[in-house]
Amino acid sequence: MLLHRDYFPAINSLPDDVYAMVDRYNNCDDIAINFAVSDALDDASGVCVVPQKYAKIDKRGKRFKGLQASDAHHSNRTRCLNELATMYGRMPLRYSDAFVVAMRL
């Protein structure tokens, strides 16, 4: 995730409930950051939260391990979205299924 330094104060001043939620689900930190930036800008921001399961297969045909490999990954992210919307009293994000696959400098 790329983030401009001007948004660090917004992230550092998140309510304790947000940090507790991220710790509880061991996930959703990117969504919480998107909420904080959208709230600071008072403008909608896009976040990639798609219901599809993307198979993560490496070149040897083996599945990648990690948070996304868990069956509960997408349902936990949906819970995070709902809880954050309740905490903020609104949904500052707009739906987007666009994401960066690779970045070369």
Rosetta blueprint (number, residue, H / E / L):
1 M L
2 L L
3 L L
4 H L
5 R H
6 D H
7 Y H
8 F H
9 P H
10 A H
11 I H
12 N H
13 S L
14 L L
15 P L
16 D H
17 D H
18 V H
19 Y H
20 A H
21 M H
22 V H
23 D H
24 R H
25 Y H
26 N L
27 N L
28 C L
29 D H
30 D H
31 I H
32 A H
33 I H
34 N H
35 F H
36 A H
37 V H
38 S H
39 D H
40 A H
41 L H
42 D L
43 D L
44 A L
45 S E
46 G E
47 V E
48 C E
49 V L
50 V L
51 P L
52 Q L
53 K L
54 Y L
55 A L
56 K L
57 I E
58 D L
59 K L
60 R L
61 G L
62 K L
63 R E
64 F L
65 K L
66 G L
67 L H
68 Q H
69 A H
70 S L
71 D L
72 A L
73 H H
74 H H
75 S H
76 N H
77 R H
78 T H
79 R H
80 C H
81 L H
82 N H
83 E H
84 L H
85 A H
86 T H
87 M H
88 Y H
89 G L
90 R L
91 M L
92 P L
93 L E
94 R E
95 Y E
96 S E
97 D L
98 A L
99 F L
100 V L
101 V L
102 A L
103 M L
104 R L
105 L L
